[in-house]
Amino acid sequence: MKPTQRLISTLAVVATLGVGLTACGPEDDPYGDGAGSGSGGSSASAQPSKKPAPSDKATDRADGPGDCGTPPKLPAGHKMVEPAVPPSKGSLSAKDAKPVCTPNDWIYHGQGKAKYYLFAQDVKAELSTGPGRTKSVPVGQLWVHAGDCMTNPGAVKAPYTCSGNIYDITLDSEGQINSIKEIWHP
């Protein structure tokens, strides 16, 4: 009789533990406060300022499957773009990139119709060398890098990588790109 009681007790403990382990994700959080979910940010994503309240969670989740909190806000004058075709000397055809909530964090993706941009005479260009790190390069090197990432990623050599094909740009008063920085993302 004792072995039967031990077996029943063991099964009861395992069943109780199993029930506790099945409801451990933020999507199963009955209170919707996202406690325990982290933000693994990168320069392509922004640190959320707060977790969504139950009332605004549906709005934030409409952009994707994750639980990211408040969408990132870019500094005034900045916009994220994703090249639609490899840049050519002096121009860039790119889609506006919008933040999309993923299971890990906000990640930018190009959306809509591509826009045509010209580069200003003196362009500040930066390529990503890892999380939060960039290196200033001649704009022509950035064009080659962006094209290689789109057509031949194996041609890209360290310290650079193809990390999402998203660029932070600013425009001068004539609407020309006067700064362009590759955004790193794993």
MDAnalysis code that builds the backbone (N, CA, C; Angstrom):
import MDAnalysis as mda
import numpy as np

u = mda.Universe.empty(558, n_residues=186, atom_resindex=np.repeat(np.arange(186), 3), trajectory=True)
u.add_TopologyAttr("name", ["N", "CA", "C"] * 186)
u.add_TopologyAttr("resid", np.arange(1, 187))
u.add_TopologyAttr("resname", ["MET", "LYS", "PRO", "THR", "GLN", "ARG", "LEU", "ILE", "SER", "THR", "LEU", "ALA", "VAL", "VAL", "ALA", "THR", "LEU", "GLY", "VAL", "GLY", "LEU", "THR", "ALA", "CYS", "GLY", "PRO", "GLU", "ASP", "ASP", "PRO", "TYR", "GLY", "ASP", "GLY", "ALA", "GLY", "SER", "GLY", "SER", "GLY", "GLY", "SER", "SER", "ALA", "SER", "ALA", "GLN", "PRO", "SER", "LYS", "LYS", "PRO", "ALA", "PRO", "SER", "ASP", "LYS", "ALA", "THR", "ASP", "ARG", "ALA", "ASP", "GLY", "PRO", "GLY", "ASP", "CYS", "GLY", "THR", "PRO", "PRO", "LYS", "LEU", "PRO", "ALA", "GLY", "HIS", "LYS", "MET", "VAL", "GLU", "PRO", "ALA", "VAL", "PRO", "PRO", "SER", "LYS", "GLY", "SER", "LEU", "SER", "ALA", "LYS", "ASP", "ALA", "LYS", "PRO", "VAL", "CYS", "THR", "PRO", "ASN", "ASP", "TRP", "ILE", "TYR", "HIS", "GLY", "GLN", "GLY", "LYS", "ALA", "LYS", "TYR", "TYR", "LEU", "PHE", "ALA", "GLN", "ASP", "VAL", "LYS", "ALA", "GLU", "LEU", "SER", "THR", "GLY", "PRO", "GLY", "ARG", "THR", "LYS", "SER", "VAL", "PRO", "VAL", "GLY", "GLN", "LEU", "TRP", "VAL", "HIS", "ALA", "GLY", "ASP", "CYS", "MET", "THR", "ASN", "PRO", "GLY", "ALA", "VAL", "LYS", "ALA", "PRO", "TYR", "THR", "CYS", "SER", "GLY", "ASN", "ILE", "TYR", "ASP", "ILE", "THR", "LEU", "ASP", "SER", "GLU", "GLY", "GLN", "ILE", "ASN", "SER", "ILE", "LYS", "GLU", "ILE", "TRP", "HIS", "PRO"])
u.atoms.positions = np.array([
    [0.819, -1.193, 0.000],
    [0.000, 0.000, 0.000],
    [0.862, 1.256, 0.000],
    [1.999, 1.241, 0.716],
    [2.870, 2.406, 0.739],
    [3.387, 2.781, -0.636],
    [3.840, 1.835, -1.498],
    [4.303, 2.221, -2.833],
    [3.193, 2.895, -3.648],
    [1.950, 2.479, -3.498],
    [0.848, 3.096, -4.233],
    [0.636, 4.529, -3.758],
    [0.696, 4.765, -2.451],
    [0.532, 6.119, -1.916],
    [1.662, 7.032, -2.397],
    [2.903, 6.497, -2.421],
    [4.037, 7.291, -2.902],
    [3.861, 7.638, -4.380],
    [3.404, 6.679, -5.160],
    [3.192, 6.918, -6.590],
    [2.136, 7.996, -6.802],
    [1.040, 7.912, -6.065],
    [-0.026, 8.911, -6.183],
    [0.480, 10.279, -5.729],
    [1.232, 10.335, -4.629],
    [1.778, 11.598, -4.136],
    [2.746, 12.194, -5.153],
    [3.600, 11.360, -5.752],
    [4.558, 11.832, -6.759],
    [3.824, 12.379, -7.977],
    [2.809, 11.682, -8.438],
    [2.036, 12.150, -9.585],
    [1.336, 13.474, -9.276],
    [0.839, 13.628, -8.063],
    [0.176, 14.873, -7.673],
    [1.171, 16.040, -7.682],
    [2.388, 15.796, -7.167],
    [3.409, 16.848, -7.154],
    [3.804, 17.214, -8.592],
    [4.041, 16.239, -9.448],
    [4.422, 16.494, -10.842],
    [3.306, 17.253, -11.562],
    [2.063, 16.871, -11.339],
    [0.943, 17.556, -11.980],
    [0.862, 19.009, -11.519],
    [1.082, 19.239, -10.232],
    [1.046, 20.601, -9.703],
    [2.162, 21.440, -10.304],
    [3.380, 20.892, -10.396],
    [4.493, 21.613, -11.005],
    [4.223, 21.880, -12.478],
    [3.662, 20.916, -13.167],
    [3.367, 21.088, -14.598],
    [2.393, 22.219, -14.841],
    [1.386, 22.365, -14.014],
    [0.412, 23.445, -14.160],
    [1.098, 24.786, -13.940],
    [1.986, 24.874, -12.961],
    [2.696, 26.115, -12.690],
    [3.643, 26.501, -13.807],
    [4.228, 25.538, -14.490],
    [5.178, 25.833, -15.549],
    [4.516, 26.204, -16.861],
    [3.287, 25.850, -17.080],
    [2.655, 26.131, -18.373],
    [2.216, 27.573, -18.528],
    [2.120, 28.326, -17.459],
    [1.658, 29.718, -17.564],
    [2.782, 30.663, -17.168],
    [3.904, 30.627, -17.927],
    [5.030, 31.448, -17.507],
    [5.402, 32.545, -18.495],
    [4.750, 32.688, -19.612],
    [5.101, 33.721, -20.588],
    [4.300, 34.982, -20.377],
    [4.808, 36.126, -20.892],
    [4.070, 37.382, -20.738],
    [2.718, 37.337, -21.427],
    [2.584, 36.493, -22.488],
    [1.292, 36.412, -23.147],
    [0.252, 35.696, -22.288],
    [0.720, 34.972, -21.268],
    [-0.194, 34.276, -20.369],
    [-0.445, 35.086, -19.102],
    [0.123, 36.260, -18.997],
    [-0.006, 37.083, -17.803],
    [-1.438, 37.597, -17.680],
    [-2.193, 37.131, -16.691],
    [-3.584, 37.545, -16.584],
    [-3.747, 39.020, -16.264],
    [-2.682, 39.656, -15.740],
    [-2.788, 41.062, -15.376],
    [-2.315, 41.982, -16.486],
    [-1.615, 41.422, -17.511],
    [-1.182, 42.203, -18.659],
    [-0.120, 43.234, -18.344],
    [0.620, 43.047, -17.215],
    [1.599, 44.070, -16.885],
    [2.967, 43.768, -17.450],
    [3.168, 42.601, -18.068],
    [4.436, 42.275, -18.703],
    [5.568, 42.108, -17.713],
    [5.300, 41.973, -16.424],
    [6.366, 41.803, -15.455],
    [7.172, 40.575, -15.815],
    [8.470, 40.728, -15.758],
    [9.344, 39.610, -16.052],
    [9.777, 39.563, -17.503],
    [9.157, 40.311, -18.397],
    [9.635, 40.296, -19.772],
    [10.704, 41.352, -19.899],
    [11.792, 41.008, -20.579],
    [12.913, 41.922, -20.686],
    [12.968, 42.571, -22.034],
    [13.868, 43.515, -22.144],
    [14.102, 44.188, -23.418],
    [15.546, 43.960, -23.788],
    [15.791, 43.168, -24.808],
    [17.144, 42.915, -25.266],
    [17.492, 43.907, -26.343],
    [17.643, 45.162, -26.026],
    [17.762, 46.213, -27.012],
    [19.018, 46.155, -27.836],
    [19.008, 46.881, -28.912],
    [20.140, 47.107, -29.779],
    [19.978, 48.481, -30.358],
    [20.932, 48.874, -31.162],
    [20.781, 50.207, -31.718],
    [19.657, 50.291, -32.721],
    [19.123, 49.172, -33.158],
    [17.984, 49.190, -34.055],
    [16.690, 49.229, -33.299],
    [16.779, 49.181, -32.020],
    [15.582, 49.190, -31.205],
    [15.752, 50.215, -30.119],
    [14.655, 50.620, -29.539],
    [14.693, 51.607, -28.470],
    [14.249, 50.966, -27.181],
    [14.783, 51.450, -26.090],
    [14.367, 50.959, -24.793],
    [12.979, 51.502, -24.509],
    [12.007, 50.639, -24.276],
    [10.672, 51.149, -23.996],
    [10.652, 51.882, -22.670],
    [9.839, 52.933, -22.605],
    [9.774, 53.716, -21.387],
    [8.848, 53.102, -20.351],
    [7.930, 52.267, -20.794],
    [7.033, 51.604, -19.854],
    [6.458, 50.371, -20.525],
    [5.964, 49.476, -19.724],
    [5.229, 48.334, -20.262],
    [3.798, 48.784, -20.478],
    [3.132, 48.246, -21.492],
    [1.774, 48.703, -21.766],
    [0.802, 48.310, -20.664],
    [-0.129, 49.180, -20.422],
    [-1.219, 48.857, -19.508],
    [-2.193, 47.967, -20.260],
    [-3.029, 47.216, -19.553],
    [-3.957, 46.335, -20.257],
    [-4.788, 47.068, -21.297],
    [-5.104, 48.349, -21.069],
    [-5.962, 49.065, -22.003],
    [-5.260, 49.407, -23.307],
    [-3.885, 49.601, -23.286],
    [-3.223, 49.957, -24.534],
    [-2.402, 48.813, -25.113],
    [-2.469, 47.653, -24.507],
    [-1.702, 46.508, -24.979],
    [-2.129, 46.100, -26.385],
    [-3.389, 46.149, -26.701],
    [-3.861, 45.752, -28.020],
    [-3.286, 46.665, -29.095],
    [-3.135, 47.947, -28.808],
    [-2.580, 48.882, -29.778],
    [-1.127, 48.543, -30.062],
    [-0.326, 48.315, -29.027],
    [1.083, 48.004, -29.211],
    [1.269, 46.665, -29.906],
    [0.453, 45.685, -29.608],
    [0.600, 44.360, -30.186],
    [0.122, 44.315, -31.628],
    [-0.600, 45.329, -32.096],
    [-1.089, 45.318, -33.470],
    [0.065, 45.334, -34.464],
    [1.242, 45.850, -34.063],
    [2.388, 45.918, -34.957],
    [3.190, 44.628, -35.020],
    [2.880, 43.638, -34.216],
    [3.635, 42.393, -34.242],
    [3.277, 41.501, -33.082],
    [3.936, 40.341, -32.999],
    [3.567, 39.325, -32.019],
    [4.185, 39.500, -30.646],
    [5.100, 40.424, -30.427],
    [5.797, 40.523, -29.154],
    [5.086, 41.381, -28.127],
    [5.770, 41.614, -27.011],
    [5.273, 42.446, -25.921],
    [6.361, 43.482, -25.650],
    [6.460, 44.480, -26.514],
    [7.591, 45.405, -26.507],
    [7.385, 46.665, -25.690],
    [6.181, 46.990, -25.346],
    [5.945, 48.251, -24.656],
    [5.718, 49.368, -25.659],
    [6.110, 50.561, -25.270],
    [5.900, 51.748, -26.096],
    [6.826, 51.735, -27.309],
    [6.305, 52.028, -28.506],
    [7.170, 52.067, -29.690],
    [8.264, 53.123, -29.539],
    [9.436, 52.881, -30.138],
    [10.520, 53.855, -30.018],
    [10.195, 55.160, -30.728],
    [10.766, 56.234, -30.232],
    [10.618, 57.562, -30.835],
    [11.994, 57.988, -31.337],
    [12.049, 58.430, -32.580],
    [13.307, 58.890, -33.149],
    [13.537, 60.352, -32.783],
    [14.805, 60.761, -32.706],
    [15.084, 62.183, -32.483],
    [14.534, 63.008, -33.644],
    [14.225, 64.243, -33.385],
    [13.697, 65.137, -34.419],
    [14.657, 65.177, -35.607],
    [14.095, 65.089, -36.811],
    [14.882, 65.162, -38.028],
    [15.450, 63.846, -38.506],
    [15.298, 62.777, -37.734],
    [15.824, 61.469, -38.117],
    [14.694, 60.608, -38.682],
    [15.060, 59.743, -39.610],
    [14.106, 58.751, -40.093],
    [14.867, 57.481, -40.423],
    [14.200, 56.368, -40.236],
    [14.779, 55.067, -40.557],
    [14.298, 54.660, -41.937],
    [15.220, 54.113, -42.731],
    [14.879, 53.661, -44.077],
    [15.520, 52.303, -44.338],
    [14.930, 51.572, -45.287],
    [15.483, 50.306, -45.756],
    [15.649, 50.421, -47.272],
    [16.908, 50.350, -47.765],
    [17.108, 50.450, -49.205],
    [16.277, 49.414, -49.965],
    [15.676, 49.866, -51.067],
    [14.877, 48.957, -51.900],
    [15.744, 48.292, -52.964],
    [16.761, 48.992, -53.389],
    [17.743, 48.480, -54.346],
    [19.108, 48.963, -53.874],
    [20.194, 48.320, -54.324],
    [21.513, 48.802, -53.908],
    [21.700, 50.277, -54.285],
    [22.250, 51.081, -53.360],
    [22.460, 52.494, -53.657],
    [23.408, 52.649, -54.845],
    [23.163, 53.671, -55.630],
    [24.087, 53.990, -56.713],
    [24.749, 55.301, -56.362],
    [25.780, 55.629, -57.094],
    [26.534, 56.845, -56.775],
    [25.608, 58.059, -56.729],
    [25.491, 58.607, -55.553],
    [24.737, 59.844, -55.396],
    [23.258, 59.704, -55.091],
    [22.704, 58.475, -55.091],
    [21.265, 58.354, -54.826],
    [20.935, 57.072, -54.068],
    [19.764, 57.101, -53.475],
    [19.271, 55.968, -52.707],
    [17.764, 55.868, -52.898],
    [17.296, 54.695, -53.224],
    [15.867, 54.416, -53.294],
    [15.553, 53.555, -52.078],
    [14.712, 54.056, -51.162],
    [14.481, 53.361, -49.899],
    [13.045, 53.513, -49.426],
    [12.615, 52.499, -48.700],
    [11.290, 52.524, -48.075],
    [11.425, 53.075, -46.656],
    [10.423, 53.814, -46.207],
    [10.397, 54.230, -44.812],
    [10.327, 52.974, -43.957],
    [11.139, 52.910, -42.915],
    [11.156, 51.755, -42.022],
    [10.397, 52.110, -40.745],
    [9.460, 51.290, -40.398],
    [8.631, 51.487, -39.209],
    [8.970, 50.418, -38.176],
    [8.849, 50.754, -36.888],
    [9.120, 49.748, -35.860],
    [8.005, 48.698, -35.813],
    [8.429, 47.444, -35.729],
    [7.505, 46.324, -35.608],
    [7.897, 45.552, -34.355],
    [6.925, 45.255, -33.523],
    [7.187, 44.526, -32.288],
    [7.394, 43.049, -32.609],
    [8.531, 42.513, -32.181],
    [8.843, 41.089, -32.352],
    [8.954, 40.459, -30.966],
    [9.095, 39.157, -30.871],
    [9.236, 38.539, -29.551],
    [10.441, 39.058, -28.761],
    [11.440, 39.611, -29.437],
    [12.635, 40.088, -28.737],
    [12.628, 41.580, -28.444],
    [12.067, 42.389, -29.329],
    [12.100, 43.840, -29.153],
    [11.529, 44.499, -30.402],
    [11.589, 45.818, -30.449],
    [11.181, 46.560, -31.639],
    [12.263, 46.422, -32.692],
    [11.876, 46.091, -33.915],
    [12.811, 45.990, -35.034],
    [12.190, 46.738, -36.203],
    [13.008, 47.525, -36.912],
    [12.522, 48.307, -38.038],
    [12.453, 47.458, -39.307],
    [11.391, 47.676, -40.078],
    [11.196, 47.017, -41.369],
    [10.661, 48.041, -42.356],
    [11.193, 47.997, -43.589],
    [10.722, 48.895, -44.635],
    [9.291, 48.579, -45.018],
    [8.501, 49.616, -45.246],
    [7.094, 49.450, -45.602],
    [6.719, 50.471, -46.665],
    [5.761, 50.099, -47.501],
    [5.238, 51.035, -48.494],
    [6.114, 51.144, -49.723],
    [5.865, 52.191, -50.462],
    [6.557, 52.434, -51.720],
    [7.903, 53.122, -51.446],
    [8.927, 52.741, -52.218],
    [10.251, 53.345, -52.066],
    [10.234, 54.806, -52.503],
    [11.037, 55.624, -51.805],
    [11.224, 57.030, -52.142],
    [12.649, 57.204, -52.674],
    [12.819, 58.180, -53.505],
    [14.115, 58.445, -54.126],
    [14.795, 59.600, -53.395],
    [16.036, 59.391, -52.954],
    [16.808, 60.414, -52.241],
    [18.121, 60.669, -52.968],
    [18.556, 61.901, -52.950],
    [19.894, 62.264, -53.403],
    [20.760, 62.497, -52.172],
    [22.068, 62.296, -52.328],
    [22.995, 62.570, -51.240],
    [23.515, 63.991, -51.374],
    [23.635, 64.676, -50.250],
    [24.198, 66.029, -50.222],
    [25.696, 65.959, -50.529],
    [26.287, 67.104, -50.786],
    [27.714, 67.186, -51.134],
    [28.599, 66.584, -50.045],
    [28.402, 66.985, -48.804],
    [29.221, 66.508, -47.679],
    [28.370, 65.615, -46.786],
    [28.426, 64.321, -47.035],
    [27.613, 63.354, -46.291],
    [28.446, 62.720, -45.195],
    [27.890, 62.661, -44.013],
    [28.516, 61.924, -42.915],
    [27.957, 60.500, -42.976],
    [28.841, 59.520, -43.203],
    [28.419, 58.124, -43.333],
    [29.073, 57.275, -42.240],
    [28.286, 56.361, -41.660],
    [28.795, 55.476, -40.612],
    [28.294, 54.061, -40.859],
    [29.188, 53.097, -40.668],
    [28.817, 51.686, -40.742],
    [28.898, 51.080, -39.351],
    [28.013, 50.147, -39.077],
    [27.971, 49.475, -37.784],
    [29.126, 48.486, -37.662],
    [29.732, 48.483, -36.469],
    [30.771, 47.501, -36.162],
    [30.362, 46.628, -34.978],
    [29.111, 46.686, -34.617],
    [28.595, 45.888, -33.507],
    [27.561, 46.674, -32.730],
    [27.050, 46.096, -31.640],
    [26.008, 46.760, -30.859],
    [26.457, 48.124, -30.340],
    [25.801, 49.181, -30.818],
    [26.077, 50.523, -30.342],
    [27.384, 51.124, -30.834],
    [28.072, 50.464, -31.772],
    [29.353, 50.971, -32.266],
    [29.268, 51.218, -33.770],
    [29.846, 52.322, -34.221],
    [29.913, 52.621, -35.650],
    [31.293, 53.156, -35.981],
    [31.591, 53.150, -37.264],
    [32.850, 53.697, -37.761],
    [32.528, 54.635, -38.912],
    [33.079, 55.845, -38.878],
    [32.898, 56.793, -39.977],
    [33.642, 56.271, -41.201],
    [32.972, 56.333, -42.344],
    [33.545, 55.849, -43.603],
    [33.185, 56.836, -44.711],
    [33.938, 56.800, -45.813],
    [33.509, 57.596, -46.972],
    [32.156, 57.077, -47.456],
    [31.299, 57.965, -47.943],
    [29.954, 57.562, -48.344],
    [29.986, 56.480, -49.426],
    [30.983, 56.512, -50.298],
    [31.100, 55.477, -51.327],
    [31.273, 54.086, -50.728],
    [31.997, 53.989, -49.631],
    [32.162, 52.702, -48.945],
    [30.825, 52.223, -48.390],
    [30.026, 53.150, -47.883],
    [28.700, 52.784, -47.385],
    [27.833, 52.271, -48.530],
    [27.886, 52.915, -49.706],
    [27.097, 52.456, -50.862],
    [27.470, 51.031, -51.235],
    [28.790, 50.751, -51.303],
    [29.257, 49.410, -51.660],
    [28.792, 48.399, -50.606],
    [28.944, 48.762, -49.339],
    [28.539, 47.868, -48.241],
    [27.041, 47.546, -48.316],
    [26.214, 48.580, -48.480],
    [24.765, 48.360, -48.550],
    [24.414, 47.482, -49.738],
    [25.044, 47.710, -50.864],
    [24.797, 46.878, -52.045],
    [25.223, 45.441, -51.828],
    [26.407, 45.248, -51.216],
    [26.865, 43.883, -50.930],
    [25.906, 43.167, -49.982],
    [25.416, 43.880, -48.970],
    [24.482, 43.251, -48.026],
    [23.199, 42.802, -48.732],
    [22.810, 43.521, -49.768],
    [21.584, 43.174, -50.490],
    [21.811, 42.072, -51.529],
    [23.013, 42.012, -52.105],
    [23.225, 41.094, -53.226],
    [24.286, 40.030, -52.994],
    [25.260, 40.289, -52.113],
    [26.361, 39.354, -51.912],
    [26.915, 39.487, -50.493],
    [26.157, 39.065, -49.474],
    [26.590, 39.240, -48.081],
    [27.955, 38.620, -47.779],
    [28.349, 37.596, -48.514],
    [29.652, 36.972, -48.286],
    [30.818, 37.903, -48.593],
    [30.591, 38.957, -49.343],
    [31.652, 39.913, -49.683],
    [31.951, 40.877, -48.548],
    [31.077, 40.960, -47.554],
    [31.262, 41.896, -46.441],
    [32.288, 41.308, -45.471],
    [33.312, 42.102, -45.174],
    [34.409, 41.668, -44.307],
    [34.356, 42.384, -42.966],
    [34.860, 41.689, -41.930],
    [34.943, 42.247, -40.576],
    [35.743, 43.538, -40.618],
    [35.414, 44.521, -39.825],
    [34.537, 44.453, -38.667],
    [33.059, 44.671, -38.994],
    [32.720, 44.735, -40.276],
    [31.345, 45.009, -40.673],
    [30.568, 43.707, -40.865],
    [29.247, 43.809, -40.749],
    [28.351, 42.687, -41.015],
    [27.102, 43.243, -41.685],
    [26.311, 42.369, -42.214],
    [25.004, 42.773, -42.734],
    [24.030, 42.580, -41.580],
    [23.531, 43.683, -41.058],
    [22.776, 43.578, -39.815],
    [21.389, 44.183, -39.904],
    [20.633, 43.803, -40.897],
    [19.251, 44.240, -40.954],
    [18.918, 45.195, -42.076],
    [19.944, 45.789, -42.720],
    [19.719, 46.659, -43.866],
    [18.848, 47.880, -43.531],
    [19.002, 48.398, -42.320],
    [18.258, 49.579, -41.886],
    [19.255, 50.703, -41.622],
    [18.895, 51.892, -42.084],
    [19.770, 53.054, -41.954],
    [18.996, 54.226, -41.357],
    [19.664, 54.938, -40.449],
    [19.133, 56.155, -39.842],
    [19.667, 57.303, -40.689],
    [18.766, 58.098, -41.273],
    [19.198, 59.204, -42.118],
    [18.665, 60.529, -41.594],
    [19.365, 61.592, -41.948],
    [18.852, 62.945, -41.751],
    [18.943, 63.642, -43.106],
    [18.054, 64.597, -43.295],
    [17.979, 65.324, -44.559],
    [18.311, 66.790, -44.336],
    [18.940, 67.402, -45.333],
    [19.215, 68.832, -45.240],
    [17.971, 69.617, -45.672],
    [18.091, 70.930, -45.753],
    [16.938, 71.772, -46.077],
    [16.424, 71.551, -47.503],
    [17.230, 70.939, -48.359],
    [16.809, 70.643, -49.730],
    [16.264, 69.216, -49.873],
    [16.181, 68.489, -48.758],
    [15.663, 67.123, -48.795],
    [16.691, 66.082, -49.215],
    [17.973, 66.458, -49.192],
    [19.037, 65.517, -49.539],
    [19.613, 64.896, -48.270],
    [20.082, 63.657, -48.386],
    [20.668, 62.958, -47.235],
    [21.990, 63.625, -46.880],
    [22.080, 64.101, -45.631],
    [23.346, 64.688, -45.184],
    [24.030, 63.847, -44.106],
    [23.323, 62.840, -43.585],
    [23.958, 61.846, -42.719],
    [23.220, 60.525, -42.883],
    [23.996, 59.457, -42.829],
    [23.423, 58.115, -42.955],
    [24.241, 57.182, -42.082],
    [23.548, 56.436, -41.231],
    [24.216, 55.537, -40.288],
    [23.527, 54.175, -40.333],
    [24.330, 53.141, -40.547],
    [23.796, 51.778, -40.517],
    [23.410, 51.433, -39.088],
    [22.275, 50.791, -38.925],
    [21.782, 50.396, -37.612],
    [22.092, 48.916, -37.402],
    [22.749, 48.620, -36.296],
    [23.125, 47.228, -35.995],
    [21.939, 46.501, -35.381],
    [21.779, 45.276, -35.814],
    [20.825, 44.383, -35.157],
    [21.299, 42.953, -35.362],
    [21.189, 42.118, -34.314],
    [21.664, 40.732, -34.439],
    [20.875, 39.942, -35.462],
])
